[in-house]
Amino acid sequence: MEKSPENTLYNRISRIRKADSEENLRFEMYAIVTAFILSKEIFKKNIDIQSFIENVQEPNSVEEKEKFKNYRPYIYDSRSVLLSRVLRKIEKGEKQFLYHFALDIRSHIEKQYDSIIYEKSKETRSNEGDKRASSINYTDSLFEKFKRKGNNE
């Protein structure tokens, strides 16, 4: 059974509360965020990362609108440049920020996982409907091909 990056990250985030020191927590977050941002399965396009980063709420913000630092548009063109900025934020962040950021990542993964399951179930239902329709059409074509000829013909 192959583990997906979403499952691995989700499990690591679930264990993050067990980090015994702030330094260990920070190291775990480095690994999680690196895999999270660089993953093409989680973020197919760089613009998807931008929407995630802009919606991360900093804890104890003075205003509700104060979000994770908005970067200039050119930063989002390169995942590695963006990753370096986010890792720097983790390096300077407080313990509470790290926990909140981990929870934001976890909720994003949960939403994505739910949508993947929904799409797969929708696809499965569609395929089952296609199979039924094609078997009915096939059956109808057989009846039409081999129908009995009446007395009048």
C-alpha positions in Angstrom: 0.0 0.0 0.0 1.5 3.3 -1.2 1.4 6.3 1.1 0.4 9.5 -0.4 2.2 12.8 0.6 -1.1 14.0 2.0 -1.3 11.1 4.5 2.3 11.4 5.5 2.0 15.1 6.2 -1.3 14.6 8.0 0.2 12.0 10.3 3.3 14.2 11.0 1.0 17.2 11.8 -1.1 15.0 14.1 2.1 14.1 16.0 3.3 17.7 16.2 1.7 18.3 19.6 4.0 15.7 21.1 7.1 17.8 20.3 8.9 18.2 23.6 10.7 21.5 22.9 10.2 24.5 20.7 13.3 23.6 18.7 11.9 20.1 17.9 8.6 21.7 16.9 10.4 24.1 14.6 12.4 21.2 13.0 9.2 19.3 12.4 7.6 22.3 10.9 10.5 22.8 8.5 10.0 19.3 7.2 6.2 19.6 7.0 6.2 22.9 5.2 8.9 21.9 2.8 7.0 18.8 1.7 3.8 20.8 1.7 4.9 23.6 -0.5 7.0 21.6 -2.9 4.3 18.9 -3.4 2.8 19.0 -6.9 0.0 16.7 -5.7 -1.2 19.2 -3.1 -0.6 22.3 -5.1 -0.8 21.7 -8.8 -0.1 25.4 -9.6 1.8 28.0 -7.8 -1.2 30.3 -7.7 -2.9 27.7 -5.4 0.0 28.2 -2.9 -0.6 31.9 -3.0 -4.3 31.6 -2.1 -3.3 29.3 0.8 -0.6 31.6 2.1 -2.8 34.7 2.0 -5.5 33.0 4.0 -3.2 31.9 6.9 -4.3 33.8 10.0 -1.6 34.9 12.4 -2.5 34.3 16.0 -3.0 37.3 18.3 -3.2 39.6 15.3 -4.3 43.1 16.2 -6.8 43.2 13.3 -8.8 40.3 11.9 -7.6 41.3 8.4 -3.9 40.9 9.4 -2.8 37.8 7.6 0.4 35.9 6.9 2.8 38.3 5.3 1.7 39.0 1.7 4.6 38.6 -0.6 5.2 40.3 -3.9 3.8 38.4 -6.9 7.2 37.4 -8.3 7.8 35.4 -5.1 5.0 33.0 -6.1 6.7 32.3 -9.4 9.3 30.0 -7.7 8.4 27.5 -5.1 11.9 27.4 -3.7 12.0 31.2 -3.2 8.6 31.1 -1.6 9.7 28.2 0.6 12.7 30.1 1.8 10.5 33.0 2.9 8.1 30.8 4.7 10.9 28.9 6.4 12.3 32.2 7.6 8.9 33.1 9.0 8.9 29.7 10.9 12.4 30.3 12.1 11.3 33.6 13.7 7.8 32.6 14.7 6.7 31.9 18.2 5.4 28.5 19.4 1.8 29.5 19.1 2.2 30.7 15.5 3.8 27.3 14.7 0.9 25.4 16.1 -1.6 27.6 14.3 0.3 27.3 11.0 0.3 23.5 11.4 -3.4 23.5 12.0 -4.0 25.6 8.8 -1.9 23.1 6.8 -3.9 20.2 8.3 -7.3 21.8 7.5 -6.1 22.4 3.9 -5.1 18.8 3.5 -8.4 17.6 5.0 -10.4 19.8 2.6 -8.3 18.6 -0.3 -8.7 15.0 0.8 -12.4 15.4 1.0 -12.6 16.9 -2.5 -10.5 14.0 -3.9 -12.8 11.4 -2.3 -15.8 13.3 -3.6 -14.4 13.4 -7.1 -13.5 9.7 -7.1 -16.9 8.7 -5.9 -18.5 10.9 -8.5 -16.3 9.4 -11.2 -17.1 5.9 -9.9 -20.9 6.6 -10.1 -20.5 8.0 -13.5 -18.6 5.0 -14.7 -21.2 2.7 -13.3 -23.9 4.6 -15.1 -22.0 4.4 -18.3 -21.5 0.7 -17.9 -25.3 0.2 -17.3 -26.2 2.4 -20.3 -23.7 0.7 -22.6 -24.9 -2.8 -21.5 -28.5 -1.7 -22.2 -27.5 -0.3 -25.6 -25.6 -3.4 -26.4 -28.6 -5.6 -25.4 -30.9 -3.5 -27.4 -28.6 -3.8 -30.4 -28.6 -7.6 -30.1 -32.4 -7.7 -29.9 -32.6 -5.5 -32.9 -30.0 -7.6 -34.8 -31.5 -11.0 -34.0 -35.2 -10.2 -33.7 -37.7 -12.8 -34.9 -39.3 -12.2 -38.2 -43.0 -12.1 -38.2 -45.4 -14.0 -40.4 -46.0 -11.0 -42.6 -42.4 -10.6 -43.7 
